[in-house]
């Protein structure tokens, strides 16, 4: 394997690790916000079905926001 091939393989390994890390963080944030928002909305509204819907919607919004901020940060790093 040539030197360039080794660099490409190394870069791909690092890239895949970054992607896996991002996916795991996104999943953890999604779960964390679902549980936190569910707990808060259940305390406020006392209706479990409504709290589940609210928590799911809010967690999706927070996750999209987190992903957007992460993408913007990576773009700034590359410039």
C-alpha positions as a LaTeX table, in Angstrom:
\begin{tabular}{lrrr}
\hline
Residue & $x$ (\AA) & $y$ (\AA) & $z$ (\AA) \\
\hline
Unk1 & 0.00 & 0.00 & 0.00 \\
Unk2 & 1.41 & 3.37 & $-0.97$ \\
Unk3 & 1.70 & 6.38 & 1.28 \\
Unk4 & $-1.29$ & 8.10 & $-0.34$ \\
Unk5 & $-3.45$ & 5.02 & 0.16 \\
Unk6 & $-2.53$ & 4.93 & 3.85 \\
Unk7 & $-3.50$ & 8.60 & 4.20 \\
Unk8 & $-6.83$ & 7.97 & 2.51 \\
Unk9 & $-7.58$ & 4.98 & 4.74 \\
Unk10 & $-6.59$ & 7.00 & 7.82 \\
Unk11 & $-8.80$ & 9.90 & 6.78 \\
Unk12 & $-11.75$ & 7.56 & 6.16 \\
Unk13 & $-11.32$ & 5.96 & 9.57 \\
Unk14 & $-11.31$ & 9.35 & 11.28 \\
Unk15 & $-14.31$ & 10.44 & 9.25 \\
Unk16 & $-16.30$ & 7.33 & 10.17 \\
Unk17 & $-15.46$ & 7.81 & 13.85 \\
Unk18 & $-16.70$ & 11.40 & 13.66 \\
Unk19 & $-19.93$ & 10.30 & 12.02 \\
Unk20 & $-20.50$ & 7.58 & 14.61 \\
Unk21 & $-19.79$ & 10.04 & 17.41 \\
Unk22 & $-22.24$ & 12.55 & 15.94 \\
Unk23 & $-24.94$ & 9.92 & 15.57 \\
Unk24 & $-24.50$ & 8.78 & 19.17 \\
Unk25 & $-24.58$ & 12.34 & 20.52 \\
Unk26 & $-27.69$ & 13.09 & 18.49 \\
Unk27 & $-29.39$ & 9.96 & 19.79 \\
Unk28 & $-28.48$ & 10.82 & 23.40 \\
Unk29 & $-29.76$ & 14.36 & 23.02 \\
Unk30 & $-32.98$ & 13.05 & 21.53 \\
Unk31 & $-33.54$ & 10.66 & 24.44 \\
Unk32 & $-32.50$ & 13.20 & 27.04 \\
Unk33 & $-34.87$ & 15.85 & 25.75 \\
Unk34 & $-37.73$ & 13.38 & 25.41 \\
Unk35 & $-37.46$ & 12.41 & 29.07 \\
Unk36 & $-36.87$ & 15.92 & 30.41 \\
Unk37 & $-39.68$ & 17.52 & 28.41 \\
Unk38 & $-41.99$ & 14.62 & 29.24 \\
Unk39 & $-41.32$ & 15.07 & 32.94 \\
Unk40 & $-41.90$ & 18.82 & 32.82 \\
Unk41 & $-45.03$ & 18.64 & 30.67 \\
Unk42 & $-46.44$ & 15.86 & 32.82 \\
Unk43 & $-45.98$ & 18.04 & 35.87 \\
Unk44 & $-47.73$ & 20.95 & 34.18 \\
Unk45 & $-50.57$ & 19.27 & 32.28 \\
Unk46 & $-51.13$ & 16.01 & 34.22 \\
Unk47 & $-52.09$ & 14.24 & 31.03 \\
Unk48 & $-49.72$ & 11.48 & 29.98 \\
Unk49 & $-50.79$ & 11.13 & 26.35 \\
Unk50 & $-50.52$ & 14.86 & 25.75 \\
Unk51 & $-47.15$ & 14.93 & 27.51 \\
Unk52 & $-45.79$ & 12.18 & 25.28 \\
Unk53 & $-46.80$ & 14.08 & 22.14 \\
Unk54 & $-45.34$ & 17.34 & 23.43 \\
Unk55 & $-42.09$ & 15.71 & 24.55 \\
Unk56 & $-41.60$ & 13.95 & 21.22 \\
Unk57 & $-42.21$ & 17.12 & 19.21 \\
Unk58 & $-39.96$ & 19.24 & 21.40 \\
Unk59 & $-37.18$ & 16.66 & 21.34 \\
Unk60 & $-37.23$ & 16.61 & 17.55 \\
Unk61 & $-36.98$ & 20.40 & 17.49 \\
Unk62 & $-34.05$ & 20.39 & 19.93 \\
Unk63 & $-32.31$ & 17.66 & 17.97 \\
Unk64 & $-32.65$ & 19.56 & 14.70 \\
Unk65 & $-31.33$ & 22.66 & 16.43 \\
Unk66 & $-28.35$ & 20.73 & 17.82 \\
Unk67 & $-27.54$ & 19.22 & 14.42 \\
Unk68 & $-27.74$ & 22.63 & 12.75 \\
Unk69 & $-25.39$ & 24.19 & 15.29 \\
Unk70 & $-22.96$ & 21.28 & 14.89 \\
Unk71 & $-22.94$ & 21.60 & 11.11 \\
Unk72 & $-22.37$ & 25.36 & 11.30 \\
Unk73 & $-19.51$ & 24.83 & 13.74 \\
Unk74 & $-17.85$ & 22.30 & 11.42 \\
Unk75 & $-18.20$ & 24.67 & 8.47 \\
Unk76 & $-16.51$ & 27.43 & 10.47 \\
Unk77 & $-13.67$ & 25.07 & 11.42 \\
Unk78 & $-13.01$ & 24.18 & 7.79 \\
Unk79 & $-12.80$ & 27.79 & 6.61 \\
\hline
\end{tabular}
